[in-house]
């Protein structure tokens, strides 16, 4: 059994255990925190969201879909019983952990793109430069949103620079579509609270 299979086996067993124990609200963070390899070692917080270095596709995309489907199909909880402050604080801490994990993944991607952008600029590869500009804009927009952070001057500058350059152009429309797609993926993954919303200028 390779490392990928070992990881997915541990995650599935963790999910089944939480369901069997009657866990009221199952999230990705709870599943990962409870997941252990056969030797008892933890699987690691960010492994679930790892991406293929070449294709940039999620390595465990099928597993994530499987988890989301199972969570969605769980019997609805009875929310008539008021939660204690301990339960509420525990859920809040888990939500913050989930948010930090997703935020860190986006930050890592942005740093990688910025480095690629600097290297590409020296080669004057216009097509690749435009692609990197687009990806920088999308990540800056997501990181600057109320759901993933409180904003930062450098992110705001990146956003406004791209919007001024491509206002009214097809590339701007394409960027907005990609942002909406990523927003939907983030919300559907239950990584963030649905209380917030993305706001566009």
HELIX and SHEET records of a PDB file:
HELIX    1   1 UNK A    3  UNK A   20  1                                  18    
HELIX    2   2 UNK A   28  UNK A   34  1                                   7    
HELIX    3   3 UNK A   47  UNK A   49  5                                   3    
HELIX    4   4 UNK A   61  UNK A   72  1                                  12    
HELIX    5   5 UNK A   85  UNK A  123  1                                  39    
HELIX    6   6 UNK A  126  UNK A  143  1                                  18    
HELIX    7   7 UNK A  153  UNK A  166  1                                  14    
HELIX    8   8 UNK A  170  UNK A  188  1                                  19    
END                                                                             
